[in-house]
Amino acid sequence: MSTAGSFCLLNFSGVVSPFPVKIFRPYNKKISAVQNTVVAMITFGEGWHNFHHAFPTDFRCSDQWYQWNPTRWFIRGCEMLGLARNLKIRNRRVVD
């Protein structure tokens, strides 16, 4: 998917949708970035934007094991192969 396509999906998914889409802001309610499961499924994990904007240095873009995020798995695989290192993960105490 192109960058423009991802941009359109992320910005219009809550407005134009053939079915109700649940969007939520569990990490930072003051920003417009939301968590959107449908967008995450279509864009390989790019729908977890509230987490990403709340914790921009965390490589995962989502923190729950059940959240579809192949990009996280790819980056972790690169780390295992020695192609990435020093991956940052947010401090769990910040949210909990």
Contact map, one row per residue, 1 for C-alpha under 8 A:
111011000000000000000000000000000000000000100000000000000000000000000000000000000000000000000000
111111000000000000000000000000000000000000000000000000000000000000000000000000000000000000000000
111111100000000000000000000000000000000000000000000000000000000000000000000000000000000000000000
011111110000000000000000000000000000000000000000000000000000000000000000000000000000000000000000
111111111000000000000000000000000000000000000000000000000000000000000000000000000000000000000000
111111111100000000000000000000000000000000100000000000000000000000000000000000000000000000000000
001111111110000000000000000000000000000000000000000000000000000000000000000000000000000000000000
000111111111100000000000000000000000000000000000000000000000000000000000000000000000000000000000
000011111111100000000000000000000000001000000000000000000000000000000000000000000000000000000000
000001111111100000000000000000000000001000000010000000000000000000000000000000000000000000000000
000000111111110000000000000000000000000000000000000000000000000000000000000000000000000000000000
000000011111111100000000000000000000000000000000000000000000000000000000000000000000000000000000
000000011111111110001000000000000000001000000000000000000000000000000000000000000000000000000000
000000000011111110001010000000000000000000000000000000000000000000000000000000000000000000000000
000000000001111110000000000000000000000000000000000000000000000000000000000000000000000000000000
000000000001111111000000000000000000000000000000000000000000000000000000000000000000000000000000
000000000000111111111000000000000000000000000000000000000000000000000000000000000000000000000000
000000000000000111110000000000000000000000000000000000000000000000000000000000000000000000000000
000000000000000011111000000000000000000000000000000000000000000000000000000000000000000000000000
000000000000000011111100000000000000000000000000000000000000000000000000000000000000000000000000
000000000000110010111110000000000001010000000000000000000000000000000000000000000000000000000000
000000000000000000011111000000000001100000000000000000000000000000000000000000000000000000000000
000000000000010000001111100000000111100000000000000000000000000000000000000000000000000000000000
000000000000000000000111110000000111000000000000000000000000000000000000000000000000000000000000
000000000000000000000011111110001110000000000000010000000000000000000000000000000000000000000000
000000000000000000000001111110000010000000000000011000000000000000000000000000000000000000000000
000000000000000000000000111110000000000000000000011001000000000000000000000000000000000000000010
000000000000000000000000111111100000000000000000011001000000000000000000000000000000000000000000
000000000000000000000000111111110000000000000000000000000000000000000000000000000000000000000000
000000000000000000000000000111110000000000000000000000000000000000000000000000000000000000000000
000000000000000000000000000111111000000000000000010000000000000000000000000000000000000000000000
000000000000000000000000000011111100000000000000010000000000000000000000000000000000000000000000
000000000000000000000000100000111110000000000000110010000000000000000000000000000000000000000000
000000000000000000000011100000011111000000000011110000000000000000000000000000000000000000000000
000000000000000000000011110000001111100000000011111000000000000000000000000000000000000000000000
000000000000000000001111000000000111111100000011100000000000000000000000000000000000000000000000
000000000000000000000110000000000011111110000011000000000000000000100000000000000000000000000000
000000000000000000001000000000000001111111000010000000000000000000000000000000000000000000000000
000000001100100000000000000000000001111111101110000000000000000000000000000000000000000000000000
000000000000000000000000000000000001111111111111000000000000000000011000000000000000000000000000
000000000000000000000000000000000000111111111010000000000000000000011000000000000000000000000000
000000000000000000000000000000000000011111111000000000000000000000000000000000000000000000000000
100001000000000000000000000000000000001111111110000000000000000000000000000000000000000000000000
000000000000000000000000000000000000000111111100000000000000000000011110000000000000000000000000
000000000000000000000000000000000000001111111111000000000000110000111110000000000000000000000000
000000000000000000000000000000000000001100111111100000000000100000001000000000000000000000000000
000000000100000000000000000000000111111110101111100000000000000000000000000000000000000000000000
000000000000000000000000000000000111100100001111111100000000110000000000000000000000000000000000
000000000000000000000000000000001111000000000111111110000000100000000000000000000000000000000000
000000000000000000000000111100111110000000000001111111000000000000000000000000000000000000000000
000000000000000000000000011100000010000000000001111111110000111000000000000000000000000000000000
000000000000000000000000000000000000000000000001111111110100110000000000000000000000000000000000
000000000000000000000000000000001000000000000000111111110000000000000000000000000000000000000000
000000000000000000000000001100000000000000000000011111110000000000000000000000000000000000000000
000000000000000000000000000000000000000000000000001111111100000000000000000000000000000001000000
000000000000000000000000000000000000000000000000001111111110100000000000000000000000000000000000
000000000000000000000000000000000000000000000000000000111110000000000000000000000000000111000000
000000000000000000000000000000000000000000000000000100111111100000000000000000000000001111000000
000000000000000000000000000000000000000000000000000000011111100000000001001000000000001110000000
000000000000000000000000000000000000000000000000000000000111111000001011000000000000000010000000
000000000000000000000000000000000000000000001101101100010111111000001001000000000000000000000000
000000000000000000000000000000000000000000001001001100000001111100101000000000000000000000000000
000000000000000000000000000000000000000000000000001000000001111110100000000000000000000000000000
000000000000000000000000000000000000000000000000000000000000011111100000000000000000000000000000
000000000000000000000000000000000000000000000000000000000000001111100000000000000000000000000000
000000000000000000000000000000000000000000000000000000000000000111110000000000000000000000000000
000000000000000000000000000000000000100000001000000000000000011111111000000000000000000000000000
000000000000000000000000000000000000000110011000000000000000000001111100000000000000000000000000
000000000000000000000000000000000000000110011100000000000001110000111111100000000000000000000000
000000000000000000000000000000000000000000011000000000000000000000011111110000000000000000000000
000000000000000000000000000000000000000000011000000000000001000000001111111000000000000000000000
000000000000000000000000000000000000000000000000000000000011100000001111111100000000000000000000
000000000000000000000000000000000000000000000000000000000000000000001111111110000000000000000000
000000000000000000000000000000000000000000000000000000000000000000000111111111000000000000000000
000000000000000000000000000000000000000000000000000000000010000000000011111111100001000000000000
000000000000000000000000000000000000000000000000000000000000000000000001111111110001000000000000
000000000000000000000000000000000000000000000000000000000000000000000000111111111000000000000000
000000000000000000000000000000000000000000000000000000000000000000000000011111111111000000000000
000000000000000000000000000000000000000000000000000000000000000000000000001111111111100000000000
000000000000000000000000000000000000000000000000000000000000000000000000000111111111000000000000
000000000000000000000000000000000000000000000000000000000000000000000000000011111111000000000000
000000000000000000000000000000000000000000000000000000000000000000000000000001111111100000000000
000000000000000000000000000000000000000000000000000000000000000000000000000001111111100000000000
000000000000000000000000000000000000000000000000000000000000000000000000001101111111111000000000
000000000000000000000000000000000000000000000000000000000000000000000000000000100111111000000000
000000000000000000000000000000000000000000000000000000000000000000000000000000000001111100000000
000000000000000000000000000000000000000000000000000000000110000000000000000000000001111110000000
000000000000000000000000000000000000000000000000000000001110000000000000000000000000011111000000
000000000000000000000000000000000000000000000000000000001111000000000000000000000000001111100000
000000000000000000000000000000000000000000000000000000101100000000000000000000000000000111110100
000000000000000000000000000000000000000000000000000000000000000000000000000000000000000011111110
000000000000000000000000000000000000000000000000000000000000000000000000000000000000000001111111
000000000000000000000000000000000000000000000000000000000000000000000000000000000000000000111111
000000000000000000000000000000000000000000000000000000000000000000000000000000000000000001111111
000000000000000000000000001000000000000000000000000000000000000000000000000000000000000000111111
000000000000000000000000000000000000000000000000000000000000000000000000000000000000000000011111
